[in-house]
């Protein structure tokens, strides 16, 4: 159990971030622990051939057998949205002694694999080269879709904090997280980490969604703001390539094209992504999205240059 004690200033400075490097690193989990991540197996199968051509000797041992990961591989995001090149630049600046220490801690119950036990500077160089190739082959082709889900999550969490305060935000962040009068408690699986009380003490708290987590985890530093990474909303529908038909009664009510879109928008998406999945023009999709939004069946929010659509609570009720 981690217990974070937040003061008024810490709540005011609670921030959100998004990290391509987090997604890259944690996306290796479904490959080495496939039974724990069935929702990502369509993507794992789709990219299996490309992955096999990479430095799998190194990538397959990023996570120790019990699931631990060297902490230096997940540096804190520098801002709400970062780019992979920026994240890798931060990673390359990791001091060799930190690389050695964090690998030893992650593998403290089992032998360190030979590929990770050499000169730490050389190990880090090899990691960064492997990550660049992995990004280009397996992540970048899907990044627009992944980023849309992450940005929609950030927009949703920000609204929860703005309109409901900390209690509303932490109440639905993850089942492992609870909030009580200035205390954020994060339960971790038994034996994975010792109990720890963290006095945030004016440093603030950083919250980062991730598509490849089953439950929230924390990264704690004596000087940096504590960080909690939690499973992003909508990740379960990330790899859904099907063109779902709406229920019969719903089709009769609003027509097949709008029923199909309403079913698809259980997870956030952009007009362009929906048009690609349905093999129609963005203009055709936009007309239906506008109508569904006007009827209160969809929410929309702007994330950078994109507009994300997702079913509203009324839309969920109509689907049911």
C-alpha positions as a Markdown table, in Angstrom:
| # | Residue | x | y | z |
|---|---|---|---|---|
| 1 | Unk | 0.0 | 0.0 | 0.0 |
| 2 | Unk | 1.2 | 3.5 | -0.9 |
| 3 | Unk | -0.3 | 6.4 | 1.0 |
| 4 | Unk | 0.1 | 9.9 | -0.5 |
| 5 | Unk | -0.6 | 12.7 | 1.9 |
| 6 | Unk | -1.6 | 15.8 | -0.1 |
| 7 | Unk | -2.0 | 19.3 | 1.2 |
| 8 | Unk | -4.1 | 22.1 | -0.4 |
| 9 | Unk | -1.2 | 23.2 | -2.5 |
| 10 | Unk | -0.6 | 19.7 | -3.7 |
| 11 | Unk | -4.2 | 19.4 | -4.9 |
| 12 | Unk | -3.9 | 22.7 | -6.7 |
| 13 | Unk | -0.7 | 21.5 | -8.4 |
| 14 | Unk | -2.0 | 18.0 | -9.4 |
| 15 | Unk | -1.3 | 17.7 | -13.1 |
| 16 | Unk | -1.8 | 15.3 | -16.0 |
| 17 | Unk | 0.6 | 14.0 | -18.5 |
| 18 | Unk | 0.9 | 11.7 | -21.5 |
| 19 | Unk | 4.1 | 9.9 | -22.5 |
| 20 | Unk | 4.7 | 8.0 | -25.7 |
| 21 | Unk | 7.7 | 6.3 | -24.0 |
| 22 | Unk | 5.4 | 5.0 | -21.3 |
| 23 | Unk | 3.2 | 3.4 | -24.0 |
| 24 | Unk | 6.2 | 2.0 | -25.8 |
| 25 | Unk | 7.7 | 0.4 | -22.7 |
| 26 | Unk | 4.5 | -0.9 | -21.2 |
| 27 | Unk | 3.3 | -2.2 | -24.6 |
| 28 | Unk | 6.0 | -5.0 | -24.3 |
| 29 | Unk | 3.9 | -6.5 | -21.4 |
| 30 | Unk | 1.3 | -8.1 | -23.6 |
| 31 | Unk | 4.0 | -9.7 | -25.6 |
| 32 | Unk | 5.8 | -11.3 | -22.6 |
| 33 | Unk | 2.6 | -11.8 | -20.5 |
| 34 | Unk | -0.1 | -12.4 | -23.1 |
| 35 | Unk | -2.5 | -14.2 | -20.8 |
| 36 | Unk | -2.7 | -11.0 | -18.6 |
| 37 | Unk | -3.6 | -8.7 | -21.5 |
| 38 | Unk | -6.1 | -10.4 | -23.8 |
| 39 | Unk | -7.5 | -7.1 | -25.0 |
| 40 | Unk | -4.2 | -6.3 | -26.7 |
| 41 | Unk | -3.7 | -9.7 | -28.5 |
| 42 | Unk | -5.2 | -8.5 | -31.8 |
| 43 | Unk | -2.4 | -5.9 | -32.0 |
| 44 | Unk | 0.2 | -8.3 | -30.8 |
| 45 | Unk | -0.7 | -10.8 | -33.6 |
| 46 | Unk | -0.9 | -8.0 | -36.2 |
| 47 | Unk | 2.6 | -6.8 | -35.4 |
| 48 | Unk | 4.2 | -10.1 | -34.6 |
| 49 | Unk | 6.2 | -10.4 | -37.8 |
| 50 | Unk | 7.6 | -6.8 | -37.4 |
| 51 | Unk | 8.4 | -7.4 | -33.8 |
| 52 | Unk | 10.3 | -10.6 | -34.6 |
| 53 | Unk | 12.8 | -8.6 | -36.7 |
| 54 | Unk | 13.7 | -6.3 | -33.8 |
| 55 | Unk | 16.1 | -6.6 | -30.9 |
| 56 | Unk | 13.8 | -9.1 | -29.1 |
| 57 | Unk | 16.7 | -10.4 | -27.0 |
| 58 | Unk | 16.6 | -7.1 | -25.2 |
| 59 | Unk | 13.0 | -6.1 | -25.5 |
| 60 | Unk | 11.8 | -9.5 | -24.1 |
| 61 | Unk | 13.7 | -9.0 | -20.8 |
| 62 | Unk | 12.7 | -5.3 | -20.1 |
| 63 | Unk | 10.3 | -6.8 | -17.5 |
| 64 | Unk | 11.6 | -9.2 | -14.9 |
| 65 | Unk | 9.7 | -12.5 | -14.6 |
| 66 | Unk | 7.6 | -11.1 | -11.7 |
| 67 | Unk | 6.7 | -8.0 | -13.8 |
| 68 | Unk | 9.0 | -5.4 | -12.3 |
| 69 | Unk | 10.5 | -2.8 | -14.6 |
| 70 | Unk | 13.6 | -0.7 | -14.2 |
| 71 | Unk | 12.4 | 2.8 | -13.1 |
| 72 | Unk | 14.7 | 4.8 | -15.3 |
| 73 | Unk | 12.7 | 3.5 | -18.4 |
| 74 | Unk | 9.7 | 5.7 | -17.4 |
| 75 | Unk | 10.9 | 9.2 | -16.8 |
| 76 | Unk | 8.2 | 11.7 | -15.9 |
| 77 | Unk | 6.5 | 13.4 | -18.8 |
| 78 | Unk | 7.7 | 17.0 | -19.4 |
| 79 | Unk | 4.3 | 18.5 | -20.0 |
| 80 | Unk | 0.8 | 17.2 | -20.9 |
| 81 | Unk | 1.8 | 15.9 | -24.3 |
| 82 | Unk | 5.3 | 14.9 | -25.3 |
| 83 | Unk | 6.9 | 13.4 | -28.4 |
| 84 | Unk | 8.8 | 10.2 | -28.6 |
| 85 | Unk | 12.0 | 11.9 | -29.7 |
| 86 | Unk | 11.8 | 14.2 | -26.6 |
| 87 | Unk | 11.2 | 11.2 | -24.3 |
| 88 | Unk | 14.1 | 9.2 | -25.8 |
| 89 | Unk | 16.4 | 12.3 | -25.4 |
| 90 | Unk | 15.6 | 12.3 | -21.7 |
| 91 | Unk | 16.2 | 8.6 | -21.5 |
| 92 | Unk | 19.6 | 8.9 | -23.1 |
| 93 | Unk | 20.7 | 11.3 | -20.4 |
| 94 | Unk | 20.2 | 8.7 | -17.7 |
| 95 | Unk | 23.4 | 8.5 | -15.6 |
| 96 | Unk | 25.1 | 5.0 | -15.9 |
| 97 | Unk | 24.9 | 4.5 | -12.1 |
| 98 | Unk | 21.1 | 4.9 | -12.3 |
| 99 | Unk | 20.8 | 2.4 | -15.1 |
| 100 | Unk | 22.9 | -0.1 | -13.1 |
| 101 | Unk | 21.0 | 0.5 | -9.9 |
| 102 | Unk | 17.5 | 0.3 | -11.4 |
| 103 | Unk | 18.2 | -2.9 | -13.4 |
| 104 | Unk | 19.6 | -4.5 | -10.2 |
| 105 | Unk | 16.5 | -3.5 | -8.2 |
| 106 | Unk | 14.1 | -4.8 | -10.9 |
| 107 | Unk | 15.9 | -8.2 | -11.0 |
| 108 | Unk | 16.8 | -8.4 | -7.4 |
| 109 | Unk | 15.1 | -11.8 | -6.9 |
| 110 | Unk | 16.4 | -13.4 | -10.1 |
| 111 | Unk | 19.6 | -13.3 | -12.1 |
| 112 | Unk | 20.1 | -10.3 | -14.4 |
| 113 | Unk | 20.0 | -11.4 | -18.0 |
| 114 | Unk | 23.3 | -11.1 | -19.8 |
| 115 | Unk | 22.0 | -8.6 | -22.3 |
| 116 | Unk | 21.3 | -6.2 | -19.3 |
| 117 | Unk | 24.4 | -6.9 | -17.2 |
| 118 | Unk | 27.1 | -5.3 | -19.3 |
| 119 | Unk | 28.5 | -1.8 | -19.2 |
| 120 | Unk | 25.4 | 0.4 | -18.3 |
| 121 | Unk | 26.2 | 3.1 | -20.9 |
| 122 | Unk | 26.3 | 0.5 | -23.6 |
| 123 | Unk | 23.1 | -1.2 | -22.3 |
| 124 | Unk | 21.4 | 2.2 | -22.4 |
| 125 | Unk | 22.6 | 2.9 | -26.0 |
| 126 | Unk | 21.3 | -0.5 | -27.1 |
| 127 | Unk | 17.9 | 0.2 | -25.4 |
| 128 | Unk | 17.4 | 3.5 | -27.1 |
| 129 | Unk | 18.3 | 2.0 | -30.5 |
| 130 | Unk | 15.9 | -0.9 | -29.9 |
| 131 | Unk | 13.1 | 1.5 | -28.7 |
| 132 | Unk | 13.5 | 3.7 | -31.9 |
| 133 | Unk | 13.1 | 0.6 | -34.1 |
| 134 | Unk | 10.2 | -0.7 | -32.1 |
| 135 | Unk | 8.4 | 2.6 | -32.2 |
| 136 | Unk | 8.8 | 2.8 | -36.0 |
| 137 | Unk | 7.7 | -0.8 | -36.6 |
| 138 | Unk | 4.9 | -1.4 | -34.0 |
| 139 | Unk | 3.8 | 1.8 | -32.4 |
| 140 | Unk | 3.9 | 4.7 | -34.8 |
| 141 | Unk | 1.5 | 3.1 | -37.4 |
| 142 | Unk | -1.1 | 3.0 | -34.6 |
| 143 | Unk | -0.1 | 6.1 | -32.6 |
| 144 | Unk | -2.9 | 8.4 | -33.9 |
| 145 | Unk | -5.5 | 6.0 | -32.7 |
| 146 | Unk | -3.7 | 5.4 | -29.4 |
| 147 | Unk | -3.1 | 9.1 | -28.8 |
| 148 | Unk | -6.8 | 9.9 | -29.4 |
| 149 | Unk | -7.8 | 7.5 | -26.6 |
| 150 | Unk | -5.2 | 9.0 | -24.3 |
| 151 | Unk | -6.2 | 12.6 | -25.0 |
| 152 | Unk | -9.9 | 11.7 | -24.5 |
| 153 | Unk | -9.0 | 10.2 | -21.1 |
| 154 | Unk | -7.1 | 13.4 | -20.1 |
| 155 | Unk | -10.0 | 15.6 | -21.1 |
| 156 | Unk | -12.4 | 13.4 | -19.1 |
| 157 | Unk | -10.2 | 13.5 | -16.0 |
| 158 | Unk | -9.7 | 17.2 | -16.2 |
| 159 | Unk | -13.5 | 17.7 | -16.3 |
| 160 | Unk | -14.0 | 15.4 | -13.3 |
| 161 | Unk | -11.5 | 17.4 | -11.3 |
| 162 | Unk | -12.9 | 20.7 | -12.4 |
| 163 | Unk | -16.6 | 19.9 | -11.7 |
| 164 | Unk | -16.3 | 17.3 | -8.9 |
| 165 | Unk | -13.1 | 18.0 | -7.2 |
| 166 | Unk | -10.5 | 15.5 | -6.0 |
| 167 | Unk | -13.2 | 13.1 | -4.6 |
| 168 | Unk | -14.8 | 12.7 | -8.1 |
| 169 | Unk | -11.4 | 12.4 | -9.8 |
| 170 | Unk | -10.0 | 9.6 | -7.6 |
| 171 | Unk | -13.3 | 7.8 | -7.2 |
| 172 | Unk | -13.1 | 6.4 | -10.7 |
| 173 | Unk | -9.4 | 6.6 | -11.6 |
| 174 | Unk | -8.8 | 2.9 | -10.8 |
| 175 | Unk | -10.1 | 0.2 | -8.4 |
| 176 | Unk | -6.7 | 0.2 | -6.6 |
| 177 | Unk | -7.0 | 3.9 | -5.7 |
| 178 | Unk | -9.1 | 5.4 | -2.9 |
| 179 | Unk | -9.4 | 9.0 | -1.7 |
| 180 | Unk | -10.1 | 10.1 | 1.9 |
| 181 | Unk | -9.7 | 13.6 | 3.2 |
| 182 | Unk | -6.4 | 14.5 | 1.6 |
| 183 | Unk | -5.1 | 10.9 | 1.5 |
| 184 | Unk | -4.6 | 9.0 | -1.8 |
| 185 | Unk | -4.1 | 5.3 | -1.2 |
| 186 | Unk | -2.8 | 3.0 | -3.9 |
| 187 | Unk | -3.1 | -0.7 | -3.2 |
| 188 | Unk | -0.4 | -2.8 | -4.9 |
| 189 | Unk | -0.4 | -6.6 | -5.2 |
| 190 | Unk | 0.9 | -8.3 | -2.1 |
| 191 | Unk | 4.7 | -8.7 | -2.0 |
| 192 | Unk | 5.4 | -6.4 | -5.0 |
| 193 | Unk | 6.4 | -3.4 | -2.9 |
| 194 | Unk | 6.7 | -2.5 | 0.8 |
| 195 | Unk | 4.1 | -0.2 | 2.4 |
| 196 | Unk | 5.2 | 3.4 | 2.1 |
| 197 | Unk | 3.8 | 6.8 | 3.3 |
| 198 | Unk | 4.7 | 9.7 | 1.0 |
| 199 | Unk | 4.5 | 13.2 | 2.2 |
| 200 | Unk | 3.9 | 15.1 | -1.1 |
| 201 | Unk | 4.9 | 18.3 | 0.7 |
| 202 | Unk | 4.2 | 20.9 | -1.9 |
| 203 | Unk | 5.6 | 18.9 | -4.9 |
| 204 | Unk | 2.2 | 18.2 | -6.4 |
| 205 | Unk | 1.0 | 14.9 | -8.0 |
| 206 | Unk | 1.3 | 13.8 | -11.6 |
| 207 | Unk | -1.3 | 11.5 | -13.2 |
| 208 | Unk | -0.6 | 9.6 | -16.4 |
| 209 | Unk | -3.0 | 7.4 | -18.3 |
| 210 | Unk | -1.6 | 4.3 | -20.0 |
| 211 | Unk | -3.2 | 1.9 | -22.5 |
| 212 | Unk | -1.2 | -1.2 | -21.4 |
| 213 | Unk | -1.8 | -1.3 | -17.7 |
| 214 | Unk | -4.2 | -3.6 | -15.9 |
| 215 | Unk | -4.0 | -1.6 | -12.7 |
| 216 | Unk | -2.5 | 1.7 | -11.4 |
| 217 | Unk | 1.1 | 1.8 | -10.4 |
| 218 | Unk | 3.3 | 4.5 | -8.8 |
| 219 | Unk | 6.8 | 5.9 | -9.3 |
| 220 | Unk | 8.2 | 7.7 | -6.3 |
| 221 | Unk | 11.2 | 9.9 | -6.1 |
| 222 | Unk | 12.5 | 11.8 | -3.1 |
| 223 | Unk | 12.7 | 15.0 | -5.1 |
| 224 | Unk | 10.3 | 14.8 | -8.1 |
| 225 | Unk | 6.5 | 15.0 | -7.8 |
| 226 | Unk | 5.1 | 11.5 | -7.1 |
| 227 | Unk | 3.6 | 9.9 | -10.2 |
| 228 | Unk | 0.6 | 7.6 | -10.6 |
| 229 | Unk | 0.1 | 5.8 | -13.9 |
| 230 | Unk | -3.4 | 4.3 | -14.3 |
| 231 | Unk | -5.3 | 2.4 | -17.0 |
| 232 | Unk | -6.8 | 4.7 | -19.6 |
| 233 | Unk | -10.5 | 4.7 | -20.4 |
| 234 | Unk | -11.5 | 3.2 | -23.7 |
| 235 | Unk | -8.4 | 1.0 | -24.0 |
| 236 | Unk | -10.5 | -2.2 | -24.3 |
| 237 | Unk | -11.9 | -1.0 | -27.7 |
| 238 | Unk | -8.6 | 0.2 | -29.0 |
| 239 | Unk | -8.0 | -2.6 | -31.5 |
| 240 | Unk | -11.6 | -3.1 | -32.5 |
| 241 | Unk | -11.6 | -3.2 | -36.4 |
| 242 | Unk | -15.1 | -4.5 | -36.8 |
| 243 | Unk | -17.8 | -2.4 | -38.3 |
| 244 | Unk | -20.5 | -3.1 | -35.7 |
| 245 | Unk | -24.2 | -2.9 | -36.5 |
| 246 | Unk | -26.5 | -1.3 | -34.1 |
| 247 | Unk | -29.2 | -3.3 | -32.4 |
| 248 | Unk | -32.3 | -3.8 | -34.6 |
| 249 | Unk | -34.5 | -1.4 | -32.6 |
| 250 | Unk | -31.9 | 1.3 | -32.6 |
| 251 | Unk | -31.4 | 1.0 | -36.4 |
| 252 | Unk | -35.1 | 1.4 | -36.9 |
| 253 | Unk | -35.0 | 4.5 | -34.7 |
| 254 | Unk | -32.0 | 6.5 | -36.0 |
| 255 | Unk | -30.9 | 4.6 | -39.1 |
| 256 | Unk | -28.0 | 2.1 | -39.7 |
| 257 | Unk | -25.2 | 4.6 | -40.3 |
| 258 | Unk | -25.9 | 6.5 | -37.0 |
| 259 | Unk | -26.5 | 3.4 | -35.0 |
| 260 | Unk | -23.2 | 2.0 | -36.2 |
| 261 | Unk | -21.3 | 5.1 | -35.2 |
| 262 | Unk | -23.0 | 5.2 | -31.8 |
| 263 | Unk | -21.9 | 1.6 | -31.1 |
| 264 | Unk | -18.4 | 2.3 | -32.3 |
| 265 | Unk | -18.0 | 5.4 | -30.0 |
| 266 | Unk | -17.9 | 3.5 | -26.8 |
| 267 | Unk | -14.2 | 4.5 | -27.1 |
| 268 | Unk | -13.2 | 8.0 | -28.2 |
| 269 | Unk | -12.3 | 8.6 | -31.9 |
| 270 | Unk | -11.9 | 11.3 | -34.4 |
| 271 | Unk | -13.8 | 11.9 | -37.6 |
| 272 | Unk | -10.8 | 10.8 | -39.7 |
| 273 | Unk | -10.3 | 7.6 | -37.8 |
| 274 | Unk | -14.0 | 6.7 | -38.0 |
| 275 | Unk | -14.0 | 7.4 | -41.7 |
| 276 | Unk | -11.0 | 5.2 | -42.2 |
| 277 | Unk | -12.5 | 2.3 | -40.3 |
| 278 | Unk | -15.8 | 2.5 | -42.2 |
| 279 | Unk | -14.1 | 3.2 | -45.6 |
| 280 | Unk | -16.2 | 6.3 | -46.2 |
| 281 | Unk | -15.4 | 10.0 | -46.6 |
| 282 | Unk | -14.9 | 12.2 | -43.5 |
| 283 | Unk | -17.7 | 14.4 | -44.7 |
| 284 | Unk | -20.2 | 11.6 | -44.6 |
| 285 | Unk | -19.2 | 10.7 | -41.0 |
| 286 | Unk | -19.1 | 14.4 | -39.9 |
| 287 | Unk | -22.7 | 14.9 | -40.9 |
| 288 | Unk | -23.9 | 12.0 | -38.7 |
| 289 | Unk | -21.7 | 13.0 | -35.8 |
| 290 | Unk | -23.1 | 16.5 | -35.9 |
| 291 | Unk | -26.6 | 15.1 | -35.7 |
| 292 | Unk | -25.8 | 12.7 | -32.9 |
| 293 | Unk | -24.1 | 15.4 | -30.9 |
| 294 | Unk | -27.0 | 17.8 | -31.4 |
| 295 | Unk | -29.3 | 15.1 | -30.0 |
| 296 | Unk | -27.1 | 14.8 | -26.9 |
| 297 | Unk | -26.0 | 11.2 | -27.7 |
| 298 | Unk | -22.3 | 12.1 | -28.1 |
| 299 | Unk | -19.8 | 14.3 | -26.2 |
| 300 | Unk | -17.0 | 16.0 | -28.0 |
| 301 | Unk | -13.8 | 17.7 | -26.9 |
| 302 | Unk | -10.9 | 19.3 | -28.7 |
| 303 | Unk | -7.5 | 17.8 | -28.2 |
| 304 | Unk | -4.9 | 19.8 | -30.1 |
| 305 | Unk | -5.9 | 20.0 | -33.7 |
| 306 | Unk | -8.4 | 17.1 | -33.4 |
| 307 | Unk | -11.9 | 16.8 | -32.2 |
| 308 | Unk | -12.7 | 13.6 | -30.2 |
| 309 | Unk | -16.2 | 12.1 | -30.1 |
| 310 | Unk | -17.4 | 9.6 | -27.5 |
| 311 | Unk | -20.8 | 8.4 | -26.4 |
| 312 | Unk | -22.5 | 10.5 | -23.7 |
| 313 | Unk | -24.3 | 9.0 | -20.8 |
| 314 | Unk | -27.6 | 9.5 | -22.7 |
| 315 | Unk | -26.0 | 7.6 | -25.7 |
| 316 | Unk | -25.0 | 4.8 | -23.3 |
| 317 | Unk | -28.6 | 4.6 | -22.1 |
| 318 | Unk | -30.0 | 4.5 | -25.6 |
| 319 | Unk | -27.6 | 1.6 | -26.6 |
| 320 | Unk | -28.7 | -0.4 | -23.5 |
